[in-house]
Amino acid sequence: MDILKEAATFEKAKMSHMSTSDRVVASREAKRLILAINEVYKRTKDADLMEIMKRLTVKKKKIEKRLLGRPAELV
């Protein structure tokens, strides 16, 4: 499957020293991959696909956490 190769490449990619626009692109790419794998998972119910989606989701959340920044403290 081509989508699984893309997911593997995305997982291995370094996410350090990225600009904000790079983070936005990476977050959208992660979302696209997760949704594409989910469509296949709905048909096959393969546990390996679920594990791949979980790993991609963790990476996507880390990227988005960095994008949103820390909330301002209320004083």
PyRosetta script that sets phi, psi and omega in degrees:
from pyrosetta import init, pose_from_sequence

init()
pose = pose_from_sequence("MDILKEAATFEKAKMSHMSTSDRVVASREAKRLILAINEVYKRTKDADLMEIMKRLTVKKKKIEKRLLGRPAELV")
pose.set_psi(1, 132.7)
pose.set_omega(1, -178.8)
pose.set_phi(2, -70.2)
pose.set_psi(2, -35.5)
pose.set_omega(2, -177.6)
pose.set_phi(3, -65.8)
pose.set_psi(3, -33.1)
pose.set_omega(3, 178.7)
pose.set_phi(4, -70.1)
pose.set_psi(4, -34.0)
pose.set_omega(4, 175.9)
pose.set_phi(5, -66.3)
pose.set_psi(5, -41.4)
pose.set_omega(5, 177.4)
pose.set_phi(6, -62.6)
pose.set_psi(6, -41.1)
pose.set_omega(6, 179.7)
pose.set_phi(7, -64.4)
pose.set_psi(7, -41.3)
pose.set_omega(7, 178.9)
pose.set_phi(8, -64.0)
pose.set_psi(8, -41.5)
pose.set_omega(8, 178.3)
pose.set_phi(9, -64.1)
pose.set_psi(9, -41.9)
pose.set_omega(9, 179.5)
pose.set_phi(10, -63.9)
pose.set_psi(10, -41.5)
pose.set_omega(10, -179.8)
pose.set_phi(11, -63.0)
pose.set_psi(11, -37.3)
pose.set_omega(11, -176.7)
pose.set_phi(12, -80.4)
pose.set_psi(12, -16.6)
pose.set_omega(12, -176.4)
pose.set_phi(13, -65.8)
pose.set_psi(13, 141.1)
pose.set_omega(13, 177.6)
pose.set_phi(14, -75.8)
pose.set_psi(14, 137.0)
pose.set_omega(14, -178.3)
pose.set_phi(15, -113.8)
pose.set_psi(15, 13.2)
pose.set_omega(15, 179.4)
pose.set_phi(16, -90.5)
pose.set_psi(16, 154.9)
pose.set_omega(16, 178.8)
pose.set_phi(17, 57.3)
pose.set_psi(17, 43.5)
pose.set_omega(17, 178.3)
pose.set_phi(18, -98.6)
pose.set_psi(18, 145.5)
pose.set_omega(18, 173.8)
pose.set_phi(19, -77.8)
pose.set_psi(19, 169.1)
pose.set_omega(19, -179.8)
pose.set_phi(20, -61.5)
pose.set_psi(20, -42.6)
pose.set_omega(20, -179.9)
pose.set_phi(21, -66.1)
pose.set_psi(21, -34.2)
pose.set_omega(21, 175.8)
pose.set_phi(22, -65.0)
pose.set_psi(22, -37.8)
pose.set_omega(22, 178.6)
pose.set_phi(23, -66.1)
pose.set_psi(23, -39.8)
pose.set_omega(23, 178.3)
pose.set_phi(24, -62.6)
pose.set_psi(24, -45.5)
pose.set_omega(24, 179.1)
pose.set_phi(25, -62.2)
pose.set_psi(25, -42.9)
pose.set_omega(25, -179.7)
pose.set_phi(26, -64.7)
pose.set_psi(26, -40.1)
pose.set_omega(26, 179.2)
pose.set_phi(27, -64.0)
pose.set_psi(27, -42.5)
pose.set_omega(27, 178.9)
pose.set_phi(28, -66.8)
pose.set_psi(28, -38.8)
pose.set_omega(28, 178.0)
pose.set_phi(29, -63.5)
pose.set_psi(29, -42.1)
pose.set_omega(29, 178.2)
pose.set_phi(30, -61.2)
pose.set_psi(30, -43.8)
pose.set_omega(30, 179.6)
pose.set_phi(31, -62.2)
pose.set_psi(31, -43.2)
pose.set_omega(31, 179.3)
pose.set_phi(32, -61.0)
pose.set_psi(32, -44.0)
pose.set_omega(32, -179.6)
pose.set_phi(33, -65.7)
pose.set_psi(33, -43.8)
pose.set_omega(33, -179.6)
pose.set_phi(34, -61.3)
pose.set_psi(34, -44.8)
pose.set_omega(34, -179.0)
pose.set_phi(35, -67.2)
pose.set_psi(35, -37.2)
pose.set_omega(35, 179.0)
pose.set_phi(36, -67.3)
pose.set_psi(36, -43.2)
pose.set_omega(36, 178.5)
pose.set_phi(37, -66.5)
pose.set_psi(37, -35.4)
pose.set_omega(37, 179.2)
pose.set_phi(38, -62.2)
pose.set_psi(38, -37.7)
pose.set_omega(38, 177.8)
pose.set_phi(39, -61.9)
pose.set_psi(39, -40.9)
pose.set_omega(39, 178.0)
pose.set_phi(40, -68.8)
pose.set_psi(40, -40.9)
pose.set_omega(40, -179.3)
pose.set_phi(41, -61.1)
pose.set_psi(41, -37.2)
pose.set_omega(41, 179.7)
pose.set_phi(42, -58.8)
pose.set_psi(42, -35.1)
pose.set_omega(42, -179.2)
pose.set_phi(43, -82.8)
pose.set_psi(43, -36.9)
pose.set_omega(43, -170.9)
pose.set_phi(44, -101.2)
pose.set_psi(44, -26.8)
pose.set_omega(44, -175.9)
pose.set_phi(45, 56.5)
pose.set_psi(45, 36.0)
pose.set_omega(45, -180.0)
pose.set_phi(46, -79.4)
pose.set_psi(46, 124.6)
pose.set_omega(46, -177.8)
pose.set_phi(47, -64.4)
pose.set_psi(47, -30.4)
pose.set_omega(47, 178.6)
pose.set_phi(48, -63.3)
pose.set_psi(48, -37.6)
pose.set_omega(48, 177.8)
pose.set_phi(49, -64.3)
pose.set_psi(49, -38.3)
pose.set_omega(49, 178.3)
pose.set_phi(50, -63.6)
pose.set_psi(50, -40.4)
pose.set_omega(50, 179.2)
pose.set_phi(51, -64.7)
pose.set_psi(51, -40.1)
pose.set_omega(51, 178.0)
pose.set_phi(52, -63.3)
pose.set_psi(52, -44.4)
pose.set_omega(52, 179.2)
pose.set_phi(53, -61.7)
pose.set_psi(53, -39.3)
pose.set_omega(53, 179.2)
pose.set_phi(54, -63.8)
pose.set_psi(54, -43.7)
pose.set_omega(54, 179.7)
pose.set_phi(55, -64.7)
pose.set_psi(55, -40.9)
pose.set_omega(55, 178.2)
pose.set_phi(56, -65.4)
pose.set_psi(56, -37.5)
pose.set_omega(56, 179.7)
pose.set_phi(57, -65.2)
pose.set_psi(57, -40.4)
pose.set_omega(57, 178.0)
pose.set_phi(58, -61.9)
pose.set_psi(58, -45.0)
pose.set_omega(58, 179.9)
pose.set_phi(59, -64.7)
pose.set_psi(59, -40.3)
pose.set_omega(59, 178.9)
pose.set_phi(60, -63.6)
pose.set_psi(60, -41.6)
pose.set_omega(60, 179.8)
pose.set_phi(61, -64.3)
pose.set_psi(61, -37.8)
pose.set_omega(61, 178.0)
pose.set_phi(62, -64.1)
pose.set_psi(62, -41.6)
pose.set_omega(62, 178.8)
pose.set_phi(63, -63.5)
pose.set_psi(63, -45.9)
pose.set_omega(63, -177.8)
pose.set_phi(64, -68.3)
pose.set_psi(64, -34.1)
pose.set_omega(64, 177.0)
pose.set_phi(65, -61.5)
pose.set_psi(65, -41.1)
pose.set_omega(65, 179.1)
pose.set_phi(66, -68.2)
pose.set_psi(66, -35.0)
pose.set_omega(66, 179.0)
pose.set_phi(67, -66.9)
pose.set_psi(67, -44.2)
pose.set_omega(67, -175.0)
pose.set_phi(68, -74.2)
pose.set_psi(68, -27.4)
pose.set_omega(68, -179.8)
pose.set_phi(69, 75.4)
pose.set_psi(69, -174.7)
pose.set_omega(69, -178.9)
pose.set_phi(70, -89.4)
pose.set_psi(70, 142.4)
pose.set_omega(70, 176.8)
pose.set_phi(71, -70.2)
pose.set_psi(71, 146.7)
pose.set_omega(71, 179.2)
pose.set_phi(72, -68.5)
pose.set_psi(72, 140.8)
pose.set_omega(72, 178.8)
pose.set_phi(73, -74.7)
pose.set_psi(73, 140.3)
pose.set_omega(73, 177.1)
pose.set_phi(74, -87.5)
pose.set_psi(74, 123.4)
pose.set_omega(74, -178.0)
pose.set_phi(75, -108.5)
pose.dump_pdb("model.pdb")
